[in-house]
Amino acid sequence: MFTDYHSHILPGIDDGSKSAEESVQMLEKLSEQGLERVVATPHFYAHREESAESFIEKRKSAYEKLCRKNIPVKEIHLGAEILMESGISECEGIEKLAIEGTNLILLEPPYYDCPKNLTDEIYSISYDYKLKPVIAHIHRYIGLYEKSEIEELLKIDAIFQINNQAFRNFREKHFVKSLIKEGYPIVFGSDCHNMTSRIPDFDVILKKGKLKESIERSDKIFEEYRK
């Protein structure tokens, strides 16, 4: 089933969709591009949230607003894009933010300097909770982290999520193609936030026939990690 692993389609919970109406427009666009399953991954910043449980309640409320509309895709699975802050692996209830119905959890490295304990935090979440880490938009960090830090991330037993927009950037496209060639497990996501500046964009990769096998493998990963 054609899957978007990273989206901000839930209304009013983060910097993504501002309304249920906009959410439906985003989902309609994804459906037009052939998507059948969408993972909703609103931002989770532990330092801003009262708790993981309170975030889950807000997420539920946003999802219920969306469900009052006619949803144009077959499946929506709730998850979160979890910022990798120091001590995040000890955040109570963090395991409940795994992608609904799976053992996958989407983790976002910070955009500032790579923290020294980043890989330790990822390993802790993986082993303590028996979850498979999915590293969000790994390609974005090639201009931010040292080469050795990227290499450390790639050594992790993880899945690497690629934003479709990477194929619009020469350097990021080259990096992603090298991951595919070397056989790293990757999944694709729109990381869509709205219908203006960060729109659903699976047409970017669908135009590239050479990615067909990679897209098919990406879709199968969801089934592989179902509970």
Phi, psi and omega in degrees: 000126185297121193236134170260111185275354186210110180209159178238061186264355178281133187283133168071019182254335179212211181273015178270222182309137181265347182205162177296327179296317178294322178302316180297319178299318179296316180292324176298319179295317178297318179298319178299330181273002175101000181289135178246334183231129182234129176265120179273117186234070177297152180298135171240112176248108186303325183288345180260338186266147176295320179190168175296323181296318180292325176297318180299323178294317177296320179297317179300317180297317179296318180295320180296324176297319180293321184292345176285348178261171176277108184276122187271012174239159185291318186223139168236128178245133182274138177208210178198154171257103191266117177291130182279087177266161177299128180084006184298330182293342180260004179293121183300127177085008183301329181294339180285353179266006174299156180298125185313126176083005182223176173255024179263141178223126185272120184242131183251112173297149180289158183272353173272194182306143180298119179296144182297331183260016184302310182294326178297318179297318180295315179299320181297314179298319181296310187277323181292326186246004179056048180244152177263115180289139172244115183275117185292140176026064183304328183295336182292342188265358183292339176260358184249322182260156173294155180304320180295328180288321175297318180298323177296319178297319182289345178280344182292142175286081187220173172253143185247120183270134181246129170282138180304328182298343178303332182279002173260357182241124187302312184294315181293321178299316179298318180297313181296318179299325178291323177297316180297314181299323182276359173085018177294143176287121181231153174229155184254149177210150178279331188052034182290142181240336187196192179247020181238291186262333181227076189269164171302131193219037179292345176299335180300316182270335180293336179285347183258097184303331182291347181268000185305313181295322179295320178295318180296319177295321178301314181295323182291334181299324179302313181293324182298326184253019172294146177287000000 
